[in-house]
Amino acid sequence: MTVATEQVVPNPSTVERQSQLFDLYNSWQGDGDPDDDPEFVAEARDIMGLPPLTEPAMAVRAAAGHDVTPGHDELHHYWTVGPGLARWRTWTELLANLVEEVHGEPLEVLKQFTSRWFFERYGFYAGDDRNRIMNGKLPRGHNVGPG
């Protein structure tokens, strides 16, 4: 029995982009993580053919994971009391915003953030009947509220 093997040849433009990104990363002179440098990010996005970050995305990126003082998380502040609060009303909208703009965190962590911050905003969880009513749906049982 003969097994045919197929050799996969990478796209030349992909190889060139990877080479350019490698060169950009190795030539970077800043301190710390290059992903925190707006100039580095802009140049890397250009190499990858991605559009520049929008102002809201830049604000989220600047806030992501940077603790200014103990007990104060800027990402949490941005989405729960800062400008990000106006960008979501439902659990799903918040999760979609986090997935789009917070990179490097697993989906399960983003879902945990979403649930906690939803509860902070409304005082009940997304699975509560009060959330169903808020979104124009009927409650599941006779009692409105938790259980």
Long-range contacts (C-beta under 8 A, 24 or more apart in sequence): 17-47, 17-48, 17-49, 20-47, 21-47, 21-48, 56-83, 56-84, 56-87, 56-101, 57-100, 57-101, 59-83, 59-84, 60-84, 60-97, 60-101, 60-102, 61-101, 64-101, 64-102, 64-104, 75-102, 75-113, 76-113, 76-117, 79-113, 79-117, 80-117, 80-120, 80-121, 85-121, 90-126, 90-135, 91-115, 91-118, 91-126, 91-131, 94-118
